[in-house]
Amino acid sequence: MASETRRTHHQVTFAVLAAGVAAYALLQSLVTPVLPTIQESLHTTQNTVTWVLTAYLLSASIFTPIMGRIGDMIGKERVFVATMSALAVGSLLAALASNVQVMIIARVIQGIGGGVLPLAFGIIRDEFPREKLNGAVGAIASLIAVGSGLGIVLAGPIVSALDYHWLFWLPMIMTVIAAVAAYFLVPESPIRTPGRISWLPAVLLSGWLVALLVALSQAPVWGWGSGKVAGLLIAAVVLAYAWVRVELRSAIPLIDMKMMRLPAVWTNNLVALLFGIGMYATFAFLPEFVQTPKSTGYGFGSSITESGLILLPMSVAMFIVGLGASRLAQRIGGKTVVLVGSLISTVSLALLAFAHGATWELYIATGVMGVGFGLAFSAMSSLIVAAVPPEQTGVASGMNANIRTIGGSIGAALMASVVTASPAADGLPRESGYTNGFAMLGGALLVAAFAAILIPVSRQKTRLVEFADEPAHAEMAAVPGGTVVGDKPE
């Protein structure tokens, strides 16, 4: 822990960290409702513009553990400043982008900002008085959910009053202010964790993910039976196998594969992967669906603001339900809660697939989805904590959260492939593309329900772990997309 002198400034430190996390949370969702606008402005296709979201998720899933690990090694405050700087640079490049290629590169740079999550929680742990830890962690976790929800709602008014470039200018201003404030106001923690970065696993992880995502997204253009698609899929399998082998042999793995073998861990991770596919693909494509012109026979011609509001019930329901999910798990069991959450989420995707008559049907569908996601996400974290030793709770929970992000990048690319497979004469997707796409996502969540049945029933009581006995970032279990692999040597 830091000295008492440093602890007296914990409120200032919290304000700086909150500003940085809020900027990252906004960037996660601000772009989602305006993908059709970006598509039109940059003169690209719906399939290609989806990479504006996919590239961000892919980059975040890779850089989050790397930046967290570097922070533990050389100092969380200086790496937090560097991460915020990367967010600012990526936002600047995105704001100035004149073509989709530059925009995608900018989003990859922004993905480095995923490191703000483990770094912020690590700084809180190192610098805050013990009695303030739980409240600060809970506030930051809530800020992530609220920020993501606000981003969806604010995107429309910002674009209407200014233009879509300000979706990047405003977060850039926030991140620059946060980076400068962090440099001058946030004390550097004396706590260090010696070690090194395993770069080969990071390269292999990014390699097989890129090969898989390019194959899925380009299959409608190249043809599913083409040599390019087959070659990329084979390359993805080979690189994934090599990645697993390297991780198993690494003394400091990027993702701990040995822990992944535990029944309660791999089953929950499978559920997390499938939920990530459903959630992020819905974020990407539901706004595009409701913004489709009425002349197509199925769209609502909604504005960006209206399409963002349709997603708001999901964020609100996830936040509210997540607060009470732990109590429900104590009554009926975490496994049952995950199963119920999976089934509820499946129903919501079925509504999105077939209920296209009025916007109120979509509001109900996203609200139901938020209930299902809120139940499942909260219960999964508790199940994993109960399944592993106390010193590994942060690693296991962080892996589960990061796998959701990986699932999101796969889901967005796969959804783009299905929706754009057979465009109409005007170039817009047919209604059947969205029906098949949302039905596919519902199928993924139904598979998640079957995977939930395989989760072993924990015979242990839920553990309330004290901060003094936790790994360096065990609290990251609450953070979507966060990871804490390698926080402490075992």
Disulfide bonds with the S-S distance in Angstrom:
none
